[in-house]
C-alpha cells in the first residue's frame, strides 16, 4: 500500500499530463481526478442521485447517465449552480482519490489534480505528502494552448484567467518543475523527483 502520496497540479497546457506519464513509465501508480469525477456519477452512485435531486432528471441522458454537456450548460453561466454542483461532487471525488491512492501498490502514489488550488489545496487534501506544481510562463502557456486546442489568443487568455493564478499554485508547492523547455528536460526533472520521493516514502 502506498502510504506516501504526491499531488501533481498545474495550469492548463502546463505539461501536467506529460509529467504524470513519466511517473507511470517509472512504475508509479497515477490516480486521476478526471477519472474520479466520472466514477462518482456513474449510475447507482449516491453522488448522481444527489445531483438529480438538486438539478432534476433532465440532467440525465436516455441511458440514465449524467449528461455532462447539459450539466456544463446549466452551470456555465450560473455561479450559484456551479457552487451547488461542486459542493455535491467534491467530497465524493476527494474520498475516491484517497481510497484509490491508499490501495495503490508501490513505494508511493501520484494523484493528478488539475484544479487543486481551486479546490481547496492542502486544506482539502490533508493526506497529501507533497505537492508538485508543473509551472510554465504565461506566454508559453498561451502559445501552447492556441497550438494544442486551435483557439484564438482571446479565448486562450480567458481559459488561463478562469483558473487559479501562477502565484496561488506556487504558494502551495513543495516542488516545482518549470516546463518551458524540451520534453526531455521535463522527463529528466521528473526522474530526479522520483529519486527524492522514493527516499521520502521509505
Buried (B, 14 or more C-beta within 10 A) or exposed (E): EBEBBBBBBBBBBBBBBBBBBBBEEBEBBBBBBEBBBEBBBEEEBEBBEBBBEEBEEEBBEEEEEBBEEEBEEBBEEEEEBBEBBBEBBBEBBBEBBBEBBBEBEBBBBBBBBBBBBBBEBBEEBEBBBBBBBBBBEEEBBBBBBBEEEEBEEEEBBEBBEEBBEBEEBEEBBBBBBBBBEEEEEBBBBBEEBBEEBBEBBE
